[in-house]
Structure formats: C-alpha cells, structure tokens
C-alpha cells in the first residue's frame, strides 16, 4: 500500500474517532440536543 494512502486512512480514522467522542460527550452533557436531532430526522 502506498504511504500516502496509509496516512489518509489514519486521518479518516482519527476524524471518525473524534466525531464519536464529541457525540458521546454531547450525549452526556446535553442529551436533549441529540433527542431533538433524532426527532427532526425521523419526523422531518
């Protein structure tokens, strides 16, 4: 595998991990925000 592809996948993995951590943090700090988002997605 080319070296730049390995770095690209590491970057994508790090970004996904960071997004997951933010979602977990928001879920603990402000669960009503995530509930509102889910409501809009299902009802809208």
PQR file with spaces between the fields and no chain letter, atoms N, CA, C, O and H, PARSE charges and radii, in Angstrom:
ATOM       1  N    UNK     1       0.856   -1.201    0.000 -0.4000 1.5000
ATOM       2  CA   UNK     1       0.000    0.000    0.000 -0.0000 2.0000
ATOM       3  C    UNK     1       0.888    1.246    0.000  0.5500 1.7000
ATOM       4  O    UNK     1       1.899    1.305    0.699 -0.5500 1.4000
ATOM       5  N    UNK     2       0.495    2.217   -0.782 -0.4000 1.5000
ATOM       6  CA   UNK     2       1.285    3.446   -0.862 -0.0000 2.0000
ATOM       7  C    UNK     2       1.251    4.182    0.477  0.5500 1.7000
ATOM       8  O    UNK     2       0.292    4.087    1.242 -0.5500 1.4000
ATOM       9  H    UNK     2      -0.327    2.169   -1.350  0.4000 1.0000
ATOM      10  N    UNK     3       2.324    4.914    0.727 -0.4000 1.5000
ATOM      11  CA   UNK     3       2.450    5.566    2.021 -0.0000 2.0000
ATOM      12  C    UNK     3       1.369    6.626    2.240  0.5500 1.7000
ATOM      13  O    UNK     3       0.852    6.767    3.348 -0.5500 1.4000
ATOM      14  H    UNK     3       3.103    4.991    0.105  0.4000 1.0000
ATOM      15  N    UNK     4       1.026    7.374    1.182 -0.4000 1.5000
ATOM      16  CA   UNK     4       0.040    8.447    1.376 -0.0000 2.0000
ATOM      17  C    UNK     4      -1.344    7.878    1.654  0.5500 1.7000
ATOM      18  O    UNK     4      -2.140    8.513    2.345 -0.5500 1.4000
ATOM      19  H    UNK     4       1.446    7.260    0.281  0.4000 1.0000
ATOM      20  N    UNK     5      -1.648    6.687    1.127 -0.4000 1.5000
ATOM      21  CA   UNK     5      -2.957    6.088    1.429 -0.0000 2.0000
ATOM      22  C    UNK     5      -3.040    5.691    2.891  0.5500 1.7000
ATOM      23  O    UNK     5      -4.093    5.814    3.516 -0.5500 1.4000
ATOM      24  H    UNK     5      -1.002    6.171    0.566  0.4000 1.0000
ATOM      25  N    UNK     6      -1.916    5.210    3.440 -0.4000 1.5000
ATOM      26  CA   UNK     6      -1.921    4.840    4.851 -0.0000 2.0000
ATOM      27  C    UNK     6      -2.179    6.075    5.715  0.5500 1.7000
ATOM      28  O    UNK     6      -2.959    6.018    6.666 -0.5500 1.4000
ATOM      29  H    UNK     6      -1.060    5.110    2.932  0.4000 1.0000
ATOM      30  N    UNK     7      -1.531    7.181    5.385 -0.4000 1.5000
ATOM      31  CA   UNK     7      -1.758    8.413    6.147 -0.0000 2.0000
ATOM      32  C    UNK     7      -3.187    8.899    5.979  0.5500 1.7000
ATOM      33  O    UNK     7      -3.790    9.405    6.926 -0.5500 1.4000
ATOM      34  H    UNK     7      -0.898    7.227    4.612  0.4000 1.0000
ATOM      35  N    UNK     8      -3.732    8.748    4.774 -0.4000 1.5000
ATOM      36  CA   UNK     8      -5.113    9.165    4.527 -0.0000 2.0000
ATOM      37  C    UNK     8      -6.073    8.374    5.410  0.5500 1.7000
ATOM      38  O    UNK     8      -6.969    8.951    6.025 -0.5500 1.4000
ATOM      39  H    UNK     8      -3.243    8.338    4.005  0.4000 1.0000
ATOM      40  N    UNK     9      -5.889    7.054    5.475 -0.4000 1.5000
ATOM      41  CA   UNK     9      -6.793    6.237    6.288 -0.0000 2.0000
ATOM      42  C    UNK     9      -6.613    6.510    7.775  0.5500 1.7000
ATOM      43  O    UNK     9      -7.581    6.469    8.534 -0.5500 1.4000
ATOM      44  H    UNK     9      -5.161    6.585    4.975  0.4000 1.0000
ATOM      45  N    UNK    10      -5.377    6.791    8.199 -0.4000 1.5000
ATOM      46  CA   UNK    10      -5.161    7.179    9.596 -0.0000 2.0000
ATOM      47  C    UNK    10      -5.913    8.469    9.903  0.5500 1.7000
ATOM      48  O    UNK    10      -6.512    8.598   10.971 -0.5500 1.4000
ATOM      49  H    UNK    10      -4.591    6.825    7.582  0.4000 1.0000
ATOM      50  N    UNK    11      -5.887    9.419    8.980 -0.4000 1.5000
ATOM      51  CA   UNK    11      -6.596   10.687    9.184 -0.0000 2.0000
ATOM      52  C    UNK    11      -8.096   10.492    9.250  0.5500 1.7000
ATOM      53  O    UNK    11      -8.769   11.088   10.092 -0.5500 1.4000
ATOM      54  H    UNK    11      -5.401    9.313    8.112  0.4000 1.0000
ATOM      55  N    UNK    12      -8.628    9.651    8.359 -0.4000 1.5000
ATOM      56  CA   UNK    12     -10.067    9.376    8.372 -0.0000 2.0000
ATOM      57  C    UNK    12     -10.455    8.696    9.674  0.5500 1.7000
ATOM      58  O    UNK    12     -11.471    9.043   10.278 -0.5500 1.4000
ATOM      59  H    UNK    12      -8.081    9.167    7.675  0.4000 1.0000
ATOM      60  N    UNK    13      -9.664    7.739   10.108 -0.4000 1.5000
ATOM      61  CA   UNK    13      -9.951    7.044   11.361 -0.0000 2.0000
ATOM      62  C    UNK    13      -9.905    7.988   12.550  0.5500 1.7000
ATOM      63  O    UNK    13     -10.748    7.907   13.444 -0.5500 1.4000
ATOM      64  H    UNK    13      -8.839    7.457    9.619  0.4000 1.0000
ATOM      65  N    UNK    14      -8.925    8.884   12.565 -0.4000 1.5000
ATOM      66  CA   UNK    14      -8.827    9.838   13.665 -0.0000 2.0000
ATOM      67  C    UNK    14     -10.018   10.788   13.664  0.5500 1.7000
ATOM      68  O    UNK    14     -10.546   11.121   14.725 -0.5500 1.4000
ATOM      69  H    UNK    14      -8.241    8.950   11.839  0.4000 1.0000
ATOM      70  N    UNK    15     -10.445   11.227   12.477 -0.4000 1.5000
ATOM      71  CA   UNK    15     -11.595   12.132   12.396 -0.0000 2.0000
ATOM      72  C    UNK    15     -12.867   11.432   12.872  0.5500 1.7000
ATOM      73  O    UNK    15     -13.673   12.033   13.583 -0.5500 1.4000
ATOM      74  H    UNK    15     -10.016   10.956   11.616  0.4000 1.0000
ATOM      75  N    UNK    16     -13.054   10.172   12.487 -0.4000 1.5000
ATOM      76  CA   UNK    16     -14.233    9.429   12.933 -0.0000 2.0000
ATOM      77  C    UNK    16     -14.203    9.217   14.438  0.5500 1.7000
ATOM      78  O    UNK    16     -15.236    9.328   15.098 -0.5500 1.4000
ATOM      79  H    UNK    16     -12.399    9.684   11.910  0.4000 1.0000
ATOM      80  N    UNK    17     -13.037    8.914   14.988 -0.4000 1.5000
ATOM      81  CA   UNK    17     -12.925    8.727   16.428 -0.0000 2.0000
ATOM      82  C    UNK    17     -13.236   10.028   17.160  0.5500 1.7000
ATOM      83  O    UNK    17     -13.910   10.013   18.190 -0.5500 1.4000
ATOM      84  H    UNK    17     -12.198    8.823   14.452  0.4000 1.0000
ATOM      85  N    UNK    18     -12.748   11.157   16.635 -0.4000 1.5000
ATOM      86  CA   UNK    18     -13.024   12.445   17.264 -0.0000 2.0000
ATOM      87  C    UNK    18     -14.516   12.764   17.209  0.5500 1.7000
ATOM      88  O    UNK    18     -15.081   13.253   18.188 -0.5500 1.4000
ATOM      89  H    UNK    18     -12.200   11.169   15.799  0.4000 1.0000
ATOM      90  N    UNK    19     -15.159   12.490   16.069 -0.4000 1.5000
ATOM      91  CA   UNK    19     -16.596   12.743   15.948 -0.0000 2.0000
ATOM      92  C    UNK    19     -17.376   11.871   16.927  0.5500 1.7000
ATOM      93  O    UNK    19     -18.352   12.324   17.525 -0.5500 1.4000
ATOM      94  H    UNK    19     -14.700   12.093   15.274  0.4000 1.0000
ATOM      95  N    UNK    20     -16.947   10.618   17.090 -0.4000 1.5000
ATOM      96  CA   UNK    20     -17.622    9.723   18.031 -0.0000 2.0000
ATOM      97  C    UNK    20     -17.464   10.223   19.460  0.5500 1.7000
ATOM      98  O    UNK    20     -18.412   10.172   20.242 -0.5500 1.4000
ATOM      99  H    UNK    20     -16.154   10.249   16.604  0.4000 1.0000
ATOM     100  N    UNK    21     -16.272   10.706   19.807 -0.4000 1.5000
ATOM     101  CA   UNK    21     -16.057   11.246   21.149 -0.0000 2.0000
ATOM     102  C    UNK    21     -16.926   12.468   21.388  0.5500 1.7000
ATOM     103  O    UNK    21     -17.468   12.636   22.481 -0.5500 1.4000
ATOM     104  H    UNK    21     -15.501   10.747   19.171  0.4000 1.0000
ATOM     105  N    UNK    22     -17.068   13.326   20.381 -0.4000 1.5000
ATOM     106  CA   UNK    22     -17.919   14.513   20.521 -0.0000 2.0000
ATOM     107  C    UNK    22     -19.368   14.101   20.733  0.5500 1.7000
ATOM     108  O    UNK    22     -20.062   14.685   21.565 -0.5500 1.4000
ATOM     109  H    UNK    22     -16.628   13.190   19.493  0.4000 1.0000
ATOM     110  N    UNK    23     -19.835   13.096   19.986 -0.4000 1.5000
ATOM     111  CA   UNK    23     -21.214   12.631   20.160 -0.0000 2.0000
ATOM     112  C    UNK    23     -21.427   12.052   21.552  0.5500 1.7000
ATOM     113  O    UNK    23     -22.457   12.304   22.177 -0.5500 1.4000
ATOM     114  H    UNK    23     -19.271   12.622   19.309  0.4000 1.0000
ATOM     115  N    UNK    24     -20.462   11.278   22.042 -0.4000 1.5000
ATOM     116  CA   UNK    24     -20.587   10.715   23.389 -0.0000 2.0000
ATOM     117  C    UNK    24     -20.600   11.835   24.419  0.5500 1.7000
ATOM     118  O    UNK    24     -21.397   11.809   25.357 -0.5500 1.4000
ATOM     119  H    UNK    24     -19.626   11.074   21.534  0.4000 1.0000
ATOM     120  N    UNK    25     -19.716   12.825   24.248 -0.4000 1.5000
ATOM     121  CA   UNK    25     -19.667   13.947   25.178 -0.0000 2.0000
ATOM     122  C    UNK    25     -20.983   14.710   25.170  0.5500 1.7000
ATOM     123  O    UNK    25     -21.504   15.056   26.230 -0.5500 1.4000
ATOM     124  H    UNK    25     -19.068   12.846   23.487  0.4000 1.0000
ATOM     125  N    UNK    26     -21.532   14.979   23.973 -0.4000 1.5000
ATOM     126  CA   UNK    26     -22.815   15.679   23.880 -0.0000 2.0000
ATOM     127  C    UNK    26     -23.926   14.854   24.510  0.5500 1.7000
ATOM     128  O    UNK    26     -24.821   15.402   25.153 -0.5500 1.4000
ATOM     129  H    UNK    26     -21.108   14.698   23.112  0.4000 1.0000
ATOM     130  N    UNK    27     -23.874   13.540   24.330 -0.4000 1.5000
ATOM     131  CA   UNK    27     -24.893   12.681   24.909 -0.0000 2.0000
ATOM     132  C    UNK    27     -24.900   12.760   26.426  0.5500 1.7000
ATOM     133  O    UNK    27     -25.959   12.680   27.048 -0.5500 1.4000
ATOM     134  H    UNK    27     -23.147   13.094   23.807  0.4000 1.0000
ATOM     135  N    UNK    28     -23.726   12.918   27.025 -0.4000 1.5000
ATOM     136  CA   UNK    28     -23.666   13.032   28.481 -0.0000 2.0000
ATOM     137  C    UNK    28     -24.017   14.436   28.958  0.5500 1.7000
ATOM     138  O    UNK    28     -24.688   14.596   29.978 -0.5500 1.4000
ATOM     139  H    UNK    28     -22.866   12.983   26.520  0.4000 1.0000
ATOM     140  N    UNK    29     -23.569   15.451   28.227 -0.4000 1.5000
ATOM     141  CA   UNK    29     -23.755   16.824   28.682 -0.0000 2.0000
ATOM     142  C    UNK    29     -25.140   17.358   28.348  0.5500 1.7000
ATOM     143  O    UNK    29     -25.765   18.020   29.177 -0.5500 1.4000
ATOM     144  H    UNK    29     -23.025   15.321   27.398  0.4000 1.0000
ATOM     145  N    UNK    30     -25.623   17.078   27.146 -0.4000 1.5000
ATOM     146  CA   UNK    30     -26.904   17.641   26.708 -0.0000 2.0000
ATOM     147  C    UNK    30     -27.669   16.601   25.895  0.5500 1.7000
ATOM     148  O    UNK    30     -27.748   16.711   24.672 -0.5500 1.4000
ATOM     149  H    UNK    30     -25.115   16.541   26.473  0.4000 1.0000
ATOM     150  N    UNK    31     -28.232   15.593   26.559 -0.4000 1.5000
ATOM     151  CA   UNK    31     -28.930   14.542   25.798 -0.0000 2.0000
ATOM     152  C    UNK    31     -30.147   15.064   25.041  0.5500 1.7000
ATOM     153  O    UNK    31     -30.560   14.466   24.048 -0.5500 1.4000
ATOM     154  H    UNK    31     -28.168   15.504   27.553  0.4000 1.0000
ATOM     155  N    UNK    32     -30.723   16.171   25.500 -0.4000 1.5000
ATOM     156  CA   UNK    32     -31.912   16.684   24.805 -0.0000 2.0000
ATOM     157  C    UNK    32     -31.571   17.170   23.399  0.5500 1.7000
ATOM     158  O    UNK    32     -32.427   17.147   22.515 -0.5500 1.4000
ATOM     159  H    UNK    32     -30.387   16.657   26.307  0.4000 1.0000
ATOM     160  N    UNK    33     -30.328   17.609   23.181 -0.4000 1.5000
ATOM     161  CA   UNK    33     -29.932   18.027   21.834 -0.0000 2.0000
ATOM     162  C    UNK    33     -29.944   16.845   20.872  0.5500 1.7000
ATOM     163  O    UNK    33     -30.431   16.953   19.746 -0.5500 1.4000
ATOM     164  H    UNK    33     -29.632   17.628   23.899  0.4000 1.0000
ATOM     165  N    UNK    34     -29.402   15.715   21.327 -0.4000 1.5000
ATOM     166  CA   UNK    34     -29.390   14.538   20.458 -0.0000 2.0000
ATOM     167  C    UNK    34     -30.796   14.016   20.239  0.5500 1.7000
ATOM     168  O    UNK    34     -31.110   13.533   19.151 -0.5500 1.4000
ATOM     169  H    UNK    34     -29.007   15.627   22.241  0.4000 1.0000
ATOM     170  N    UNK    35     -31.649   14.102   21.252 -0.4000 1.5000
ATOM     171  CA   UNK    35     -33.031   13.655   21.091 -0.0000 2.0000
ATOM     172  C    UNK    35     -33.757   14.546   20.091  0.5500 1.7000
ATOM     173  O    UNK    35     -34.524   14.052   19.265 -0.5500 1.4000
ATOM     174  H    UNK    35     -31.393   14.494   22.135  0.4000 1.0000
ATOM     175  N    UNK    36     -33.522   15.854   20.158 -0.4000 1.5000
ATOM     176  CA   UNK    36     -34.143   16.770   19.201 -0.0000 2.0000
ATOM     177  C    UNK    36     -33.668   16.462   17.784  0.5500 1.7000
ATOM     178  O    UNK    36     -34.461   16.485   16.843 -0.5500 1.4000
ATOM     179  H    UNK    36     -32.899   16.255   20.830  0.4000 1.0000
ATOM     180  N    UNK    37     -32.381   16.176   17.630 -0.4000 1.5000
ATOM     181  CA   UNK    37     -31.837   15.860   16.310 -0.0000 2.0000
ATOM     182  C    UNK    37     -32.475   14.586   15.764  0.5500 1.7000
ATOM     183  O    UNK    37     -32.839   14.530   14.589 -0.5500 1.4000
ATOM     184  H    UNK    37     -31.737   16.157   18.395  0.4000 1.0000
ATOM     185  N    UNK    38     -32.614   13.567   16.602 -0.4000 1.5000
ATOM     186  CA   UNK    38     -33.240   12.315   16.161 -0.0000 2.0000
ATOM     187  C    UNK    38     -34.706   12.549   15.812  0.5500 1.7000
ATOM     188  O    UNK    38     -35.211   11.980   14.844 -0.5500 1.4000
ATOM     189  H    UNK    38     -32.319   13.612   17.557  0.4000 1.0000
ATOM     190  N    UNK    39     -35.387   13.377   16.589 -0.4000 1.5000
ATOM     191  CA   UNK    39     -36.789   13.685   16.319 -0.0000 2.0000
ATOM     192  C    UNK    39     -36.937   14.364   14.965  0.5500 1.7000
ATOM     193  O    UNK    39     -37.820   14.010   14.184 -0.5500 1.4000
ATOM     194  H    UNK    39     -34.976   13.839   17.375  0.4000 1.0000
ATOM     195  N    UNK    40     -36.075   15.341   14.683 -0.4000 1.5000
ATOM     196  CA   UNK    40     -36.140   16.043   13.399 -0.0000 2.0000
ATOM     197  C    UNK    40     -35.858   15.084   12.250  0.5500 1.7000
ATOM     198  O    UNK    40     -36.486   15.172   11.196 -0.5500 1.4000
ATOM     199  H    UNK    40     -35.357   15.629   15.318  0.4000 1.0000
ATOM     200  N    UNK    41     -34.919   14.172   12.452 -0.4000 1.5000
ATOM     201  CA   UNK    41     -34.558   13.257   11.372 -0.0000 2.0000
ATOM     202  C    UNK    41     -35.705   12.295   11.077  0.5500 1.7000
ATOM     203  O    UNK    41     -35.977   12.001    9.913 -0.5500 1.4000
ATOM     204  H    UNK    41     -34.408   14.101   13.309  0.4000 1.0000
ATOM     205  N    UNK    42     -36.383   11.799   12.115 -0.4000 1.5000
ATOM     206  CA   UNK    42     -37.454   10.825   11.895 -0.0000 2.0000
ATOM     207  C    UNK    42     -38.752   11.500   11.458  0.5500 1.7000
ATOM     208  O    UNK    42     -39.460   10.987   10.591 -0.5500 1.4000
ATOM     209  H    UNK    42     -36.162   12.037   13.061  0.4000 1.0000
ATOM     210  N    UNK    43     -39.061   12.639   12.052 -0.4000 1.5000
ATOM     211  CA   UNK    43     -40.342   13.286   11.757 -0.0000 2.0000
ATOM     212  C    UNK    43     -40.246   14.188   10.529  0.5500 1.7000
ATOM     213  O    UNK    43     -41.228   14.373    9.810 -0.5500 1.4000
ATOM     214  H    UNK    43     -38.486   13.055   12.756  0.4000 1.0000
ATOM     215  N    UNK    44     -39.069   14.745   10.295 -0.4000 1.5000
ATOM     216  CA   UNK    44     -38.930   15.662    9.181 -0.0000 2.0000
ATOM     217  C    UNK    44     -38.613   14.904    7.930  0.5500 1.7000
ATOM     218  O    UNK    44     -38.456   15.505    6.867 -0.5500 1.4000
ATOM     219  H    UNK    44     -38.272   14.595   10.879  0.4000 1.0000
